[in-house]
Amino acid sequence: MAARIEADYATAGLEPRRRAMLRYVDRLTRTPAQITESDAASLRDAGFADSDILAIVEVASYYAYSNRIANGLGVEMEE
């Protein structure tokens, strides 16, 4: 399952709620300046509460932050 998600989460056979979350995180990661209220609304429509959305944003943002720190310092990641 992890390999399928890594290859393409949209076709990995995930439930709609998880696909919505990953679509949001993908958009937040690739084009953060383009996130709008409608993006958060799509998560609410999928069943996420505002506290869930906050947690999703915090985890995705922390992951991006920590990777940029590692990249900036030349830290090699484990396989």
Buried (B, 14 or more C-beta within 10 A) or exposed (E): EEEEBEEEBEEBEBEEEBBBBBBBBEBBEEEEEEEEEEBBEBBEEBEBEEEBBEEBBEEBBEEBEEEEEEEEEEEEEEE
